[in-house]
């Protein structure tokens, strides 16, 4: 008989892995919203889950967490905070322009190509 806690752990690990694999595909100079990332990862409407999970990444993570923004291109990490300043610096290094605490989604939004098979 399977331990229900083990099943919960593995389900959580599968969700996290789907999220990380999808985030790893966001190219430099492009951004994605928490909600869009959740949908692309097959997690449905789980924007808050995405934000919570990304906030728990280890400091040395190679995932491009800085490319994930709030709805409408809003930078949700506060300016002046260590993570907020790092996010802004990384985005600017990639050529992403920030105006009034927002990124132009039309210009910088990531739209992965749909493959039909």
Secondary structure, 3 states (H helix, E strand, C coil): CCCHHHHHHHHHHHHHHHHHHHHCCCCCCCEEEHHHHHHHCCCCCCHHHHHHHHHCCCCCCCCCHHHEECHHHECCCCCCCHHHHHHHHHHHHCCCCEECCEECHHHHECCCCCCCC
